Amino acid sequence: MNNKRLLALTSSLLFGLAAAHAAPSDQGPWSLSAGFDYSSGKYGLNTTTDIWSVPLTLGYSGDRWRFRLTVPYIDVSGSSDVIPGIGRVDNGNPLSRGRSNGRGGANAVIVNGTVVTTGSASGLGDVTASAGYEFLQSADRSFGMGLTGLVKFGTADADKGLGTGKNDYGVALDIHKSYDSWTTYGSVGWTDYGNSSYIQLKNGFDATIGAGYHVSSGDTVGASYLYHEKIAVGGGPQSELTAYWNHRLTETARLQLYVLGGFANGSPDYGAGASVRYLF
């Protein structure tokens, strides 16, 4: 998490799952959230890529069902071989961001004797949709286990280097347990990645673990760790730790702030973000 990479979506859904179980019963099942996310990293290259994302998310949380639809606007500045949501790839698209025929600004620099193309582009990102069902649930709702299906639609412009232009499909097994002031959660997922003529990806597994602590009735702090195996030639695995703070602004509004640190070439070096969620 959290330039809203598809591979980190499972962890963000788990945050929402834990929050839904802790929410007062007089709140509505629907939610609308907006925010921003920034990340920066070299992804194993000698140039830095900065990614901004402004996502808008509509959600529904019932007794057992969870639905999410996220539409992001993104801005990317950096290497043409770095794709939001994926990381470093071997991008053979001659029209991609930073290349002379591209639509996202063209620039070429020499790094250690190698020509590296960089550029900037912005536009609609990949729209993601998910549906989850909690098939196992304790009577007091302190424990639950469920399945979540994920679809990332290839709506981001591949010729701007904003995405692969292909759909991805994923499934995850989620689990959470609450006791006293703590909520722990974990997830194991698998994603089937779409391949284009220019970007080849292999399917991969990911795992998330995390814990949150209810400091007060209106504040929760926590952390989660995400690992995802390498899926692209020239890329690397994702390994990142996110720390977050959730604050109740009103009975129907929530604020979340978070920071991220990456530990592998598939992840950004660091990132931060904020979002406001309205319940109705």
WOHUCOR-V733505 format. One record per residue. N is the residue number from 1. BURIAL is b if it has 24 or more other C-alpha atoms within 12 Angstrom, else e. Layout:
BEGIN
N_BURIAL / N_BURIAL
END
This chain:
BEGIN
1_b / 2_b / 3_b / 4_b / 5_b / 6_b / 7_b / 8_b / 9_b / 10_b / 11_b / 12_b / 13_b / 14_b / 15_b / 16_b / 17_b / 18_b / 19_b / 20_b / 21_b / 22_b / 23_b / 24_e / 25_e / 26_e / 27_e / 28_e / 29_b / 30_b / 31_b / 32_b / 33_b / 34_b / 35_b / 36_b / 37_b / 38_b / 39_b / 40_b / 41_b / 42_b / 43_b / 44_b / 45_b / 46_b / 47_b / 48_b / 49_b / 50_b / 51_b / 52_b / 53_b / 54_b / 55_b / 56_b / 57_b / 58_b / 59_b / 60_b / 61_b / 62_b / 63_b / 64_b / 65_b / 66_b / 67_b / 68_b / 69_b / 70_b / 71_b / 72_b / 73_b / 74_b / 75_b / 76_b / 77_b / 78_b / 79_b / 80_b / 81_b / 82_b / 83_b / 84_b / 85_b / 86_b / 87_b / 88_b / 89_b / 90_b / 91_b / 92_e / 93_b / 94_b / 95_b / 96_b / 97_b / 98_b / 99_b / 100_e / 101_e / 102_b / 103_b / 104_b / 105_b / 106_b / 107_b / 108_e / 109_e / 110_e / 111_e / 112_e / 113_e / 114_e / 115_e / 116_b / 117_b / 118_b / 119_b / 120_b / 121_b / 122_b / 123_b / 124_b / 125_b / 126_b / 127_b / 128_b / 129_b / 130_b / 131_b / 132_b / 133_b / 134_b / 135_e / 136_e / 137_e / 138_e / 139_e / 140_e / 141_b / 142_b / 143_b / 144_b / 145_b / 146_b / 147_b / 148_b / 149_b / 150_b / 151_b / 152_b / 153_b / 154_b / 155_b / 156_b / 157_b / 158_b / 159_b / 160_b / 161_b / 162_b / 163_b / 164_b / 165_b / 166_b / 167_b / 168_b / 169_b / 170_b / 171_b / 172_b / 173_b / 174_b / 175_b / 176_b / 177_b / 178_b / 179_e / 180_e / 181_e / 182_b / 183_b / 184_b / 185_b / 186_b / 187_b / 188_b / 189_b / 190_b / 191_b / 192_b / 193_b / 194_b / 195_e / 196_e / 197_e / 198_b / 199_b / 200_b / 201_b / 202_e / 203_b / 204_b / 205_b / 206_b / 207_b / 208_b / 209_b / 210_b / 211_b / 212_b / 213_b / 214_b / 215_e / 216_e / 217_e / 218_b / 219_b / 220_b / 221_b / 222_b / 223_b / 224_b / 225_b / 226_b / 227_b / 228_b / 229_b / 230_b / 231_b / 232_b / 233_e / 234_e / 235_b / 236_b / 237_b / 238_b / 239_b / 240_b / 241_b / 242_b / 243_b / 244_b / 245_b / 246_b / 247_b / 248_b / 249_e / 250_e / 251_e / 252_b / 253_b / 254_b / 255_b / 256_b / 257_b / 258_b / 259_b / 260_b / 261_b / 262_b / 263_b / 264_b / 265_b / 266_b / 267_b / 268_b / 269_b / 270_b / 271_b / 272_b / 273_b / 274_b / 275_b / 276_b / 277_b / 278_b / 279_b / 280_e
END
